[in-house]
Amino acid sequence: MKLVAEWADLSQDEVELLKDLGNLSRDVATSMVENVIGGMTYPFSIATNFRINSKDYLIPMVIEEPSVIAAASNAAKMMREGAGIIAKASEQLMIGQVHLVKVSNPYVKAGIVIERKNEILEYANQQGVLVKHGGGARDLSVRVIEGTPIGNVLIVHLVVDVKDAMGANAVNTIVEAVAPLLEKMTGGEARLRILSNYAVYRLVRAWGKVCAEELGGGEVAKGIYEASVLAELDPFRAVTHNKGIMNGVIAVALATAQDHRAIEAGAHAYASRSGSYKPLSIWRLDEGGELYGYLEMPLQVGVVGGATRVHPVARIALKILGVKTAKELAEVMAAVGLAQNLAALRALVVEGIQKGHMKLHAKNLAIMAGATGDLIDKVANEMIKAGKIRFDYAVELVEKLRMQQ
C-alpha cells in the first residue's frame, strides 16, 4: 500500500478508502488473490417477481449499470403466468483436454486411444473426489489435426460430470493425471492439460411467453419479434442483443461469486458455433398475439467449492436464492437472462434504451455534483425536466437549490 500510494501520489483519504474491504475480511481477501491492497464494492440488489419452474425466487444481482434490476423485475412480472419462465439444464458435464504433439501416424494413435477408452476412464476416475459424489469421467473422444506449424496434433477430450461444482479444479486434476498415460499410448508429448470453457455439454434452456397486452399492445409485441429477427440477421446487433442477456446472467454470477469470465467466454463461443455470431435467444409472435421467447446457452456454475463458498456475501446470495444444486442455479440464471433480454428489447421498441438509463444517470450526476439526501432527487428531477442531463448543469442546480433551502 505504501509503495502504491507513493507511486500514484494517493492522498491519505484515498488510502483509507482503499483499505476498507467492506463485507470481506482482509484474511479472506488475501487468501483469494495476490497483492491485495483494498476492496471495491458494487451494489448488491434484489430483482423481484420471478417465477421459475412454478417456484418463486428473489434474485440477488450485483451490477453497476442503471435500470437493469428494475427492468428484469418488470419483465419477470410480465412472464409470471402459470409456471412462469420454464428453464431446464442438462447434466453438469465439462470437457477436459489433453493436447498431444509430435504424434506419428495420428489416426492410428487415435484408434488406440479409442480402443483403450475404458482403461483411460477407469484411471481418470481414480483421481480426486468426484466419484464419491456421483460424478466422474463419463466419456472420451479424439480429434486429429494434421499439418499444423507444430506438426500433427492429437486432442483427447474427457467428458466429466462435475455435479454441483463449477469443475475447473476437478477436471484439471483428472487431465493432468491422465496425460502421462496418453503419452505412453500415443508416443506423443502432452502440451496442454486443462479444461475447456466451451461447455457444449453443459447447456441450459429457458423459455416463456407474454401476452401483447402485458407488453403494451400488439405493435410492441411485433416490434420485439422484429428486433429478434434483426439480431438473427446482423451479428453487430446480435452482440448487443446478447450483451443484454449477459446483463442478467453475469449480475447473478457476480452475486454468487461464479467464474463470470468462463461464463462469458463459453456463451460467446456458443453464439458463434454456426460460423457467424448469432443471438442466444429468439422471440416469436403467434396468431393469438402472444410473444414466445427461447434462450439456449452453456452455463458453467457451481454451488460448492471455489469463491462461491469462500466469499461470505456469495453464501448469503445462495441462501436468498434457495438453490441447492448447480443445475438449479443455472436454470435460474438462464431465466434471468431471458427476462432481461425481453426488458431490453421492449425498451428499445417502446422508448429507446436511454430513457430509463438517463433517469438513474441524472441521480449519479447529482451525487457527483455534491448533492446529498433529498437534494439528489430534486436535482435529478430538474435535470430530467429541463432535458439537460449534464454534470455542469447538476453543479449549477446544487448551488441554486441549496441557496433556496
N, C-alpha and C positions, 0 to 999 in steps of 0.2 A: 504494500500500500504506500509505503514511504517513497519507494522508487517511482511508482506510477504518479504519485502526487507531484513529485519534483519534475518528472518528465513532462507532464501535461499542465503544470502550474495550476493545480487544483486548489481551490480555497478550502479553508477548514470546514465550512458548511457543506461543500461538495463531498469532502472526505467522509464526514459524519453521515451524509445521506447514503453514500455507497455502503458504509458499514452496516446499515440497517438491513438485515436479511428478512425482515417481516416474519412470516409464519414458518420460516425454515431455519433451523438451528445451524450454527456455524459448523458443528461437528458433522451433521448430515450433509451439508453443502460440500465440505471438503472431502467427504467420503464418496461423493458422486462424481466430481470432476476435479481437474487440476487448476492450480494458480488462482484460487478463489479470492477475490478482494471485496466482494459485496453481493448484493442481490437486486433483482429488478422485479417489481410487482406489476402484474396485469390484472384488469378487472375479472373477478370470478362472479359470473352471473347465472341466473336460472331461467331457462326457457320453459314456458308453461303450455298447457293444453294438449300435450302429446298423448295419444292413444296408439299403441303399437301392439299388434297381435292381441287385441282385446284387453290390454293391460295399460293402466295409466302410469305415466312417468313424469317426474320432474327432471329436467335435463341440465346438468352443470355444463357451462360453456365458458371458456377463457379466450377472450378476443379483445382487440383494441379498436376494431372497426365499428363506427356508429351504425345503428339501425339493424344490425344482424339479429340480435336477440329478439327484438320486438317483431321483426319480420318472420322469423322462424315460428314464434309463438302464434302469430296471426295465421300463418299458413297451416299450422298444426290444428288450429281451431276449425278451419275450413274442411279439414280432412278427418274429422273425428267420427263421422257417421259409421255406425256398425262397429266393426273390429278396428276401425281407424286405418292406419298405414300397416300393410302386411309386409313383413320382412323375413326372409329365410336365408340363413347362412349354411354353406356346405361344411364338410368336415374341415378341421383345422390342420390342413396339410401344407407343409413348407418344402421347398426344394433345396437340397444341399448339393453343391457342385464340386467335382474334382476335375481340374483341367490337367491332362497329361500331354506332355510334349515329347519329341524325339521318339515317336511310335512308328516302327516299321510295320508294313502290312496292316494298316489301321483297321480295315474291315474285318480281317481275320481276328485281330485282337478284340474288336468289338464283340464278335461272336463268342469268344472265350469268356468275356465278362458276362454276357447274357446267359451263357451256359452255366456259369457258376453263381448265378444270381442268388439262389437260396443260401449259399455259403456266405456270400457278402452280407446279405440282410441279417443273417444269424449273428455274424461278427459285429455288425453295426449295433444290434440290439443288446450287446453285452456292455455297451458304453453308456454312461450316465444313468439317469433315474427315470427316463420316460416310460419304460416298460412297466415299472412299478405302478405308474399312474394310468395305465391302459393305453399308452401311446407307443411310439417307436417307429422304426423304418418299416414302410409298407410295400414299397415298390422300387424298381430301378429301371433306368433307361440309358441308352448310349447314343451319342451323336458323334459323327466324324466330319471334320473339316480338313480337306486336303489342300496342299499347295499354298499355304499361308506364308508370310515372310519369315515365320519361325518354324516352318515345316508342317508335318501332319499333326493335327491336334485331335485328341480323343477326349470327349467331355462326358463324364459319368454323372447322371442325376440320381440322387437318392431322394425319394419322396417320403417325408417323415411326418407322422401325426404328432403334433406338439401339444395337443389337448388344450389346456387353459393358459398356456404361456404364449408370449409373442414368438418365442422359439429360437432366437438367434444363437444364444449360448449353447443350447442343447444340440442344434443342428451342426454348429461349428465343431463341437466336441466330437460328434459322430464322423464327419467327413475327414477331420484331421487324423482320427484313429484308423479309418478305412484306407486312407491314401497309400500307406506303405504296402498294404495287401494288393491294391490295384497296380502299383508299380511292379510288383513281382509277377503278376498275371500278364501284364502287357509289355514289360521291358521298357516302359516309358518313364519319364520323370514327372512327378506331380509338382505343378507350379502353384496353382490357386486351389485352396481348400476352404470354401466358405459358402454360406447360404446365398441364395438369390432372393432379392427383394421383389422380383417379378413373380408374385404369388398367384399364379394362374389356377392353382388347385384350391385356393382359399377364397372363394368368391362369396359375395353376399348380394342378394337381390331384394329390392324393395319396390312395392307398387301401391297405388291408391287412386282414389277418384274424388272429384269435387264437382258439384253441380254449378252451372253457369251463374245462377242467382247468387251463390256464395261469393263468386269472383267479382261480381258487379255487372253481370249481363252477358249475353251471347257474344257480343263484339269483343269483350275482354277474353273470353274463353277461346274464341277464334284467333285472337292476336297471340295468345300464348302458344297455341298449336303452330301457328305460322313461325313464331320465333324459334320453336323447337326444330322445325324443318330447316330453317336457315342455318342453325348450328350444325345440322347434319350435312349441309352442302358446303359450308365455309369453315375451314379449320381455324381461321383467325377469330371467328365468332365462337367456335367450339371451345377454344382455350378459355375464353371469358365465361362461357356457359359453365364449364367445369370448375372454374375458379369459384363461382357462386356455390356450387355443390360443396367444394372443399372448405368454404367458409364455415359451414355447419359441421362437417366431419372433423376438421382439424381443431375447431374450438372444443369439441368433446374430447378429442385426443389429448389436447393440452391440459384440460381439466383433470384427466385421469392418468397423466404422465406416460402416454404412449410414445413410441418412436414415430413421430409425425413425419420425419424425413423419409422413412421407409414407406409410410403410407402414401405420401405424395409421389415418390418415385414409381412405386408399383401402379398407382392409379393412372398416371400419365402414360406409362408404358402400355398399359392395357387399352387406353383410349387410342393408341396408335397401332394396335395389333393388325389392322387391315392394311397397313402401309400408308394410311392417311389418318391424320388426327381427327377423332370423332367425339361427339358428346357421350358422356357416361349415362345420360338419361334421355328419354324421349317422351313427348307428350302427344296424345292423340284425342281427337274430338269425335264423339259418336253422334248418331242422328238425333238422339234424345237430348242433346245439349250438355252431356256430362263429359268432363275432361279426365282422361286417364293418364297417369304418369308411371313410368317404369325405369328403374335405375339398376345397373349391374356394374360391380367393381370388385377388385380384390381388396381385402382388408386384413392386415396382419396386426392383431391386437392381443393383449393378454390381461389377465386379472391376477396372475401370480408372477412373482419374480420381478427383477429389474426395478426401475424407478417407481413403478406403479405401487409397489409395497414399501418403498423407502420414503417417498415424499408424504408427509402427514396430510397435506391437503388433497392429494390424489386418493388417499384412503377414504377421506371424508366424501369426496366426489363419488366414489364407487358405492359408498354407503347410501348416499342420497339417491343414486340411480337404482340401487337394489338389485343389480345384476350379479349373478353367481358364476357365470361361465363366460369364456371368451366369445363363444358363439352368440350369446345373448347381447353382449356388448357390441359386437359387430352389427347385429341386426338393428340395435338402437341407433348406432352411428349412421348406418345407411338410411334409416328412416328420417333422421335429422337432415341428412344431405338432400334427400328428395324434397322435404318441406322447404328447406332453404332455397332450393332451386325454383320451386313454384313461386315463392315470395319474390325472388329477384326478377323472374320473368313477368310476373304481374305488375311489379313496379315499373319495369321498362315499358310495358304496354299501356298502363294507365296514366302515369305521371312523369315518367323518366326517373332514373335512379337517383338523381341529385336531390330531389325534394326532401326525402327522409334523411339523407345524409347531411344536408345543409342545416337542418334544424339542430342536429347534435353538434355539427361543426361550429355553429354560432355559439353554443354554450362553451365549447373548448376555447374559442377566441375570447369570450368574455372572461374566462378564468385567466388566460394568458395576459389579458389587459389589466388584471388586478381585482376583478370583481369577486366578492365573497357572499355567501348566504343568499338572501332573496334577490340581491342585486344581479346575480348570474342570470336568472330567468328574465329579469326586466331588460337587461342589456341585450340578451339573445332575442327576445321578442321584438324589441325596437329595430334590431338589425334586419330581422326577417320581414317586418312590416315595411321597412324602407327599401328592402331588396338590396341592401348594401352589407353583405356578409364579408367584412374585411377587418383586419387587425387594427388599422389606423382609425377606422370608424368606431371600433369597440373601445379603444382608448379614449376617444372623444366622448362617447356615451358614458363611460365610467366616471369621468371627471364631471360631466354635466349632471348626472343623476345623484352623485354624491353631494354636490352642492345643493341639490333640492331637498335632501334628507334633513 
